[in-house]
Amino acid sequence: MSSLDLALWYASKAKLCLREGEKYFTQFRCPECASSFEESIEFSTKAICEFLQENYKPKHDISDALIELSTRFPDYKEQLTRSAWISSRWVGMAQRARNLVRYGNQAAKVPATEIVQKKDTVPIRADAYEICRLLDKVEGTKKFAPPMRLGILDGYFDESHESEKPCAAYPYTDFRIDNWEKRFAQFILEGKNKFVIERIPMSKVSNHYCLIINPFGEAYPERDIKNRLSFNILKNYILDGGLLVNVAGFPFFYAWDVISGKQEPIVDKTTLLPRSIRIDKGQVFIDQFVTMIDFAGSLLWREFDVLTTSDTPEFSGINQLEIIQKEEDKSIAGDLTTLGGNKVNEFRAVRSETKNAIPLIRAFRPDFKEVYPIAAIQLGFGYLVIGGMHNKTSAEFEKLANAVNNFSEWLSKKP
């Protein structure tokens, strides 16, 4: 295993422990919270050392190695020194203190819940987030340095299962895997390919890839529709710092069941409306119902807190809109207004009220005012790029491909 492979695994582990610590914090499970945050700090420091190729002794507290790094990397000297102090404070705590957090006082039969209070978890929580932010910055400079590893979902969950039926649905996109692979192979930096491209099943999604494209538009390949196994893999990839691109429409609207070879909408909230009403002898009978899907029950709304355009009396379906960009948009995504024309076929664009949305292109729809046909949504340490369009012409395709290319470069330099 290379130093980079180990660094990426440590980084993923650190962020997983951070999420677990946050879960325990909200549940008032204070001892488990403290243990998870302490573990996150330890894996963060080791990941940083691996990314920056600093040797360290195989022990819990590696604050000495962080001090050494602070002299080698002056741009990080304050943050690395802080990290050394944080590691010494929590990871370097006496073994007795660590055992009291994990096991309580076994001799006196005092549980850890009586020892560790919520007030004790507040400072370690803040320190764990601080050091994870530094880790994410160091990790990003390595992962987003060319050549960048780009994964394109191939429609399978696990290719070792020959019985799987790969995703064959492409709702609201006329472009296929080959198109995205060919286009991103054309991005060149200093005479060399900017991306190393692989087609991957869902089971290979990991933070080894700085960028992953879901080419299936509103659909995605799913192995377990009830428990949403694939969706959670993709969500955790974003939380860890990954960049996931959804090329068209409303992300995660349909799950393609790789076992049955069929797609179905994934929502937790529906409304039954009468389709056929019959009146007989003064009594009202409903012969048929139609199921209305409520966007508030969608994965995009519940898990990402994203609001999109929808059908209204003024506008419905696909709408051709003229796009604009502010200077701040161009600084992140480049000038996209003239690529393939200045109009796009908007469909389920991100609305401006969405929190954590970074607009890459903008448009005006009278019913929703300013909307974002291409936007990046931050979740955890990563981003979901949404192409809220019917991706059917070179206008949509070129704008999205170039937006993603430029956005990934912006991430590599993000302060």
N, C-alpha and C positions, 0 to 999 in steps of 0.2 A: 504493500500500500504506500503510495506516495505521500509526501508531506501535505500536499493540497487535498488529497482524498481524506486524510485524517482530519485536517482543519475543517473541511466541509461537514464531516460527520459530527465533530465536536460542536460546531456552530449550530447545526440543526438540533442537537441534543440540548444545548444551552437555551435555545428559544422554546423548545418543547417544555423544559423545566420551568421557564418563565411563565408560560401559559398555565401550567399546572399550579404554580404558586399563586397566580391571579385567581384561578378558580377556587382554591382553598381559602384565599383571602376574603372573597365575597361570601363564602359559606361559613366564615368564622371558625374554620379548622386551623387554628393558629400554629400548633406544632408542625403539622404537615406543610403549612404555608412556609414557615421558616426553613424547613429542610429543603423544600423545592427551590426556594430562592437562593439558598446557600449552594445547592448543587448547580444552579444556573450560573452563578458567579464563578464557580470552579471551572466549568466547561468553557465559559466565555474566555477566561484568562488563557486556558490552554489552546483554544482555537486561535486567539490573537497571536500567541507565540508561534504556532504552526504556520499561520499565514505569513508572518514576518520572519520565519526561519530562524527563530531563536531557540537554542538548546535549553532544556530545563531538566531538573532532576525529577524522577517519577514520584512525586509526593503531592499532597493536596494543595498546599499553599505554595505558589510559585512567584511570590512577590519579588524575590531577588531577580528573577529573569525579566520581570516587567520593568524594574529599575534599570537594568542593563539596556533594555529596548528604548527607554526614554532618552538615553544618551545617543543612540543610533538614529532615532527618528525625531528630530527636533520639532517637526510639525505636530507631533502627537505628544510632546514631552509632558505637558500638563495633564492630559487625559490618561496617559500611561502611568504617571506618578499617582494620580488619583486611584487608578485601578489597582496599583500595588497596595495602597492604603486600604482599599475596600477588601481586597483579598486577605490581607493580614487581619483585618477586623473580623471577618466572618468565616472564611475558609481556614484561617490560621488559629481559630479559637481553640482553647484547650480541649483535649479529647473528652474530658469529663463533661464539659458544657455540651458538646455534640451529642453525647450519649443521653444526657438529660432531656434534650430536645426530642430524640428519637424514641427513647424507652421510658422516660420518666424516672423517678427515684424508686427503683425496684426494692431496695432494702426497707424503705419506709412505706411502701405501697402507695406512693403519690403519683398519679398519672401526669403525663406531660401537659395535659390541658390545664392543670392547676399551676404549672410553672411558667408556661409561655402564654402571655396575654396579647390581645390585638395591638396594644400600644408598643409591644416589643417587635411586632412584625412590620410596622410602618417604616422604620429606617432601613431595614434590610431589603424591603420591597423597592424603595427609592434607589438604593445602591445597585440592585440587580438590574433595574431598568437602565440606569446610567451606563453600566458597563456593557450591557447588550447593545445599546446605541453605538458605542464605540466599536464593538465587534462588527455590527452591521456596516459601519463605514469602512472598516478595514476589509471586510469580506467583499463589499461592493467594488472596491478598487481592483481586487483580484479577479472577480468573476466577470466584470464588465470590461476588462482589458481584452483587446482583440488578440487572437481570434476567440470570439465568444461562442459558447456551446448553445445551440438552438435546437430544441426538440419540437417536432411536429407530431401531434397525436395521430396514430395510424388507424384508429377505430377499434382496436382490440383492448381488452382489459389485461389479459395475459396471453401472449402468443404461444405459450407452451400448451395451452388448452386447445386442441384441434377442433373441438366441438363449437367453439365460439363463432358467432356470426358478426363480423366487424360492422361498425356503423356505416350505413349506406345512405343516410339521410343528410341533406344539406339545406335546411330551411333558410330561405332568404339569402343564399349566396350561390352564385353561378361559378365560383372558382373552387378548385379541388386541391388536394395535397400537392400534386405536381406543380401547380401554378405558384403556390407559396414557396415551395422548395427552390424552384427555378429563379424566382424573383429575389429571394434573399441571398442566393448564391452570386447575384450580380453586384451586391454591395461590396465595394473595394475600399481599402484604406492603405495608403502608402504602397500600392501595387500588389497587395495581398488580400485574400478573401477575409472579409470582416467576421464571417460566421462559419462555424463548423456545424453542419446540419445533420441531424439524425431523425429518422422516423421512429417513434417510440410508442409502446403500449402504455396504458395507464399505470401498470405495475412498476414502470421504470421512472416515473415522475419523481424528481428529487431536486435538491438544491445544487446538484452538479450542473444543472442547466440554468443559465441566467435568464433565459427566455423560452417560453413554451407557447406554441400556437395551437388553439383549437380551431381546426378548419371547417368544422361542421355547422357553423352558424348557430341557430337556436338549439341545436341538439348536442349531446355529448354522450360518449360510450359509458354505460353503467352496468356493473355486474350484479349489484344488489339494490334494486329500486327502493325497497322498504327502508333499508338502513343508509342508503345513499353513500355507499362505500367510495365510489369514484369521486363524487362531489367533495367528500371530506378530504380525499387525497389532494385534490386541486386547491381546496381552501387552505390546507396546511402548507402547501407549497408557497402560496402567496404570503401567508402569515410569517413564514421563515425568511421572506425577502425576495421571493421570485416574482417574475414579470409574466403574467398570463394574458394572452391576447384572445379575445373572442371576436371573430371576424364579421359577424352580422347579427342584426336583430336583437332579441331579448335573451341574454345569456342564461343558460341552464333551464330553459323553458321546457324542453323535451329531453327525456332520458331514453337513449337507445339501449334496449335490453339485449346484451350480447348473447344471452342464452336463447331467447325466443326469436330474436331478429326483428323486433317490433319497437316502435317508439310510442311513448305516452307522455302527456303533460305532467309536470311535477309541481303540484300546488297543494297546500294544506287548507285552502279555503275556497269553497265553491257555493254558488247560490242556485237553487232550483226555481225556474220561472215557468209558468204555464205556457205551453205552446198551443194547446187546443182546449177550448172551453165549450161545454155543451150544457144547455138549459133544458130540463125536461120536467114538466109539471111543477114549475116553480122552484125546482132544485137545481143547483149548479154542480156540474160534474167536470172534472179536469181529466181529459183522456191522455194527454201527453205533457211531459215536462222537458225543458231544455236546460242543460247544465251550463251556467255562466261561470267562467273562471275569474276569480278575483286576484288581481295582481298583488294585493296585500298578502296573499298566501304563498307567493313565489319565493324561491330560494334567493333570488337577486334582492328582493325587498327585505326579507327577513334576515339574511346573513350579511348583506353588504349595505343595507339601508339606502338603496338606490331608487330614486323616482325616475320614471321614464314617461315619454309621451304616450298617449293612448287615443282611442277613437273618441271624437267629440262630434256634436252636430255640425261644426264648421269643417273639421278635417277628419278623415279616416283613412286607414290603410297606409299606402306609401305616398309620400309627398315630396315633390322635387323642390328643394329649397336652395337659395343662394347662400354661400358660406362667406364668413369673414374671419379674420384673425386679428387679435390685438398684438401689440409688440411683445407682451409677456408670453403669449402663446407661441409666437415665432421663435422666441429665445429657447423654448423647450422642445418644440416639434419641428422647427424649420418653417419656411414659407410654403404652405400647401395650397394656396388659393388658386394657383394656375395649373397645377398638375391635373391633367385630364379635364380641364374646364373648371368653372367657379360654382358649379352646382352639384348636389348629391341627391340621391334618392333616400331621403330620411325615413327611417322606420324604427320606432322605439328609441329615439335619442334620449340621452340623459338630460334631465331637467336641471335648471340652474339652482333649484332649492336643495339639491343633493349635497349633503355634507361630504367633506374629504374628496370632492371632485376637482380634478385639474383639467380644464378645457383645453383641447388641442385644436379643434376648430369649433366655430360657433355658427348659429343660424337663428333666424327669427321666424317663429310660428305664431300667428295672431292669437291662437287659443292658449298657448303656454308661454308666450313672449320668448325670451332667449333660451335656446336649447343647445346641447352639445352633441352633434352627430359622431364625433370622436372625442372620448374623454378617458382619463385615467382615474381610477378610484383607489385610494390608499386603504389598505387593510393590514394591520400589524406592521411588519417591516417591508411589505411588498405592495404590488399594484395589479389591478385588473384593468386592462385597456379594453374599452367597449367600442365596437364599431356599430353604433345605433343607426344602421342603414340597411337597405336592400342592396347587397354588394353584387351588382350585376353589370357594371360598366367599368371602364378604365378609371373613371373619376373616383369612384369609391375605392377600387383596388389600389391605385397608385397613392392616393392620399393616406390610406391606412398603412400600407407597407412603409412609406417614407416617414410617417409619424412615428411608427414603432422603432424604426432604425434610428431616428434622431432622438427619440425619448430615451432609448437605451444608452446612447452616448451621453445625454444629459445626466442620467443616473450615475454614470461612472465619475462624473465631476461634481456631483451634488455635494454641497458643503455639509 
